[in-house]
Amino acid sequence: MDAVRNIMERLASEGPQYTRKLASSIGVSSEYVRKLCCCLRHHKLIHSEGGMHGLTEAGRARLAEGFLPCQRKGRAATSEGRTLRQRAWNVMRMRDHFSVDDLLTTLCDGEEKGAEENLRNYCRALYRAGMLGMTGRTKAYYLRPESNHGALAPAYNRAEKCVTDRNTGEIIVLGASHE
């Protein structure tokens, strides 16, 4: 995922740019550039006004240091398939409807620390990101078909308040809760 680096380097070398110009120059969609710029604004690395984006001094410093946020695709903390969230994602893809209690019953043997809170926060984040829906009567979750892009579980970053679809690289910045 070099899109963040490409955006910041282009802003550093050529000055402020419009979203569509950034998108065409680095070969990605304007929507993807908007999402990355939203994340970069959240970290105060760029400023945006009227669709034009410019690098801040903090952004120049971070670019020089080589550390850039908003790069989530492919950064798994542990082995694929063994994390609680990955196993939960596999169940979500197989079941029509599920609750956090269903996931706990299916996945946990009682030895995982904080499993209930972990799964509850994860499901809530996926719901806020629009990846999960909720039934009206039973309040059970369901995976929206348009959000099922593959086997890799979406990554939820609580600190940055974003969900990343690791299959597509799409970053969804979470707004206010709609529960």
Phi and psi in degrees as a GROMACS rama.xvg file:
@    title "Ramachandran Plot"
@    xaxis  label "Phi"
@    yaxis  label "Psi"
@TYPE xy
-99.3149  5.05335  ASP-2
-60.7371  -41.6801  ALA-3
-63.1035  -47.2619  VAL-4
-60.9051  -44.1885  ARG-5
-61.2977  -42.8027  ASN-6
-61.9396  -49.5116  ILE-7
-66.9966  -39.5127  MET-8
-65.2382  -39.5853  GLU-9
-65.7994  -41.7204  ARG-10
-66.0561  -34.9616  LEU-11
-69.3828  -40.4329  ALA-12
-86.0597  -34.7092  SER-13
-111.709  -2.01172  GLU-14
82.8571  -170.904  GLY-15
-56.6315  144.184  PRO-16
-140.427  152.049  GLN-17
-77.7949  155.347  TYR-18
-54.4668  -49.4187  THR-19
-64.8474  -33.3947  ARG-20
-69.3219  -42.6632  LYS-21
-59.9406  -45.11  LEU-22
-60.9739  -46.5159  ALA-23
-69.9743  -33.3878  SER-24
-74.0742  -27.6881  SER-25
-106.194  -1.28574  ILE-26
78.1451  36.1744  GLY-27
-130.953  172.454  VAL-28
-74.6104  154.547  SER-29
-62.4158  -36.54  SER-30
-61.676  -41.697  GLU-31
-65.2102  -42.1597  TYR-32
-62.459  -41.2563  VAL-33
-59.0024  -43.3846  ARG-34
-66.7256  -41.9266  LYS-35
-65.5793  -40.631  LEU-36
-65.0619  -35.1059  CYS-37
-61.2572  -43.646  CYS-38
-65.587  -43.3701  CYS-39
-64.3477  -37.3557  LEU-40
-64.0863  -39.8459  ARG-41
-57.3964  -34.6705  HIS-42
-90.5268  4.35  HIS-43
60.7457  34.1395  LYS-44
-95.7683  -21.0309  LEU-45
-135.774  162.965  ILE-46
-123.661  147.219  HIS-47
-132.713  142.748  SER-48
-153.281  122.745  GLU-49
60.8161  34.0651  GLY-50
82.6169  1.67354  GLY-51
-105.95  135.799  MET-52
-119.839  139.918  HIS-53
-136.526  152.934  GLY-54
-80.5272  137.628  LEU-55
-89.5598  171.82  THR-56
-62.9274  -38.9035  GLU-57
-62.4489  -37.2362  ALA-58
-64.8184  -41.2861  GLY-59
-62.3609  -41.721  ARG-60
-64.5502  -44.937  ALA-61
-65.1579  -38.0155  ARG-62
-63.1503  -41.847  LEU-63
-65.5215  -35.744  ALA-64
-71.174  -25.22  GLU-65
92.6688  -7.69572  GLY-66
-94.8257  125.026  PHE-67
-129.058  134.318  LEU-68
-79.5888  -174.4  PRO-69
68.7953  17.9169  CYS-70
-114.354  95.097  GLN-71
-110.858  -25.0225  ARG-72
-63.3575  128.214  LYS-73
83.5596  3.92492  GLY-74
-100.98  73.0811  ARG-75
-84.5286  137.919  ALA-76
-77.603  -30.1045  ALA-77
-136.587  -178.497  THR-78
-59.8399  143.631  SER-79
-62.4302  139.505  GLU-80
87.8574  -12.5782  GLY-81
-105.375  -12.2481  ARG-82
-74.9567  156.163  THR-83
-60.4594  -42.5412  LEU-84
-66.9739  -37.1222  ARG-85
-65.5898  -43.1462  GLN-86
-64.9749  -38.2678  ARG-87
-63.8337  -41.4441  ALA-88
-60.6104  -41.0995  TRP-89
-60.6358  -41.8118  ASN-90
-66.5174  -42.6174  VAL-91
-57.5375  -38.5394  MET-92
-70.5448  -25.284  ARG-93
-91.1412  -30.965  MET-94
-94.2853  148.945  ARG-95
-72.1662  -47.4927  ASP-96
-137.695  152.199  HIS-97
-158.727  157.442  PHE-98
-120.19  170.41  SER-99
-61.7567  -38.8378  VAL-100
-62.1137  -39.234  ASP-101
-60.5309  -44.1001  ASP-102
-63.6583  -43.1699  LEU-103
-61.3963  -44.1752  LEU-104
-63.2381  -40.4899  THR-105
-74.4461  -38.2706  THR-106
-103.063  -25.5747  LEU-107
-109.821  146.841  CYS-108
-109.475  7.75413  ASP-109
97.0521  -6.20667  GLY-110
-96.7573  -12.7869  GLU-111
-74.2519  130.034  GLU-112
-79.7214  131.004  LYS-113
66.0465  23.516  GLY-114
-62.3429  -42.8421  ALA-115
-63.8605  -47.7672  GLU-116
-64.1295  -40.9826  GLU-117
-58.2818  -52.0716  ASN-118
-67.9409  -36.9177  LEU-119
-63.8011  -45.8382  ARG-120
-64.3089  -40.1373  ASN-121
-64.5208  -48.6219  TYR-122
-62.3575  -41.5869  CYS-123
-62.0365  -41.7351  ARG-124
-65.8472  -43.067  ALA-125
-64.6962  -35.751  LEU-126
-65.1481  -46.436  TYR-127
-64.593  -29.3051  ARG-128
-79.9232  -7.19984  ALA-129
85.526  9.01039  GLY-130
-84.148  -28.9899  MET-131
-113.008  149.305  LEU-132
-110.7  174.567  GLY-133
-135.068  132.605  MET-134
-70.2412  149.266  THR-135
-71.6224  -42.7745  GLY-136
-82.6365  -50.7721  ARG-137
-94.8527  -9.07021  THR-138
59.8473  26.7583  LYS-139
-81.5847  149.451  ALA-140
-83.3173  157.921  TYR-141
-146.512  148.942  TYR-142
-81.4524  124.478  LEU-143
-70.1457  131.593  ARG-144
-56.3894  -35.963  PRO-145
-72.5746  -10.0297  GLU-146
-99.5284  -4.34434  SER-147
-90.0262  85.1808  ASN-148
-95.3879  -5.92091  HIS-149
160.094  -174.027  GLY-150
-76.634  -23.5429  ALA-151
-75.8527  129.984  LEU-152
-68.4643  140.502  ALA-153
-60.6786  144.881  PRO-154
-97.2402  128.288  ALA-155
-105.771  121.476  TYR-156
-109.411  104.175  ASN-157
-65.1028  -41.071  ARG-158
-63.3695  -41.5066  ALA-159
-91.4536  -2.78194  GLU-160
52.2577  54.9497  LYS-161
-146.5  155.83  CYS-162
-119.123  131.975  VAL-163
-114.957  125.542  THR-164
-79.2725  107.447  ASP-165
-73.2445  -10.1923  ARG-166
-81.4471  -33.8359  ASN-167
-112.313  -18.213  THR-168
86.1622  0.0883672  GLY-169
-66.2941  132.67  GLU-170
-108.072  125.024  ILE-171
-113.486  111.329  ILE-172
-81.1819  128.026  VAL-173
-81.8888  130.647  LEU-174
-91.6885  -152.329  GLY-175
-69.6997  150.087  ALA-176
-65.6162  140.434  SER-177
-113.918  35.931  HIS-178
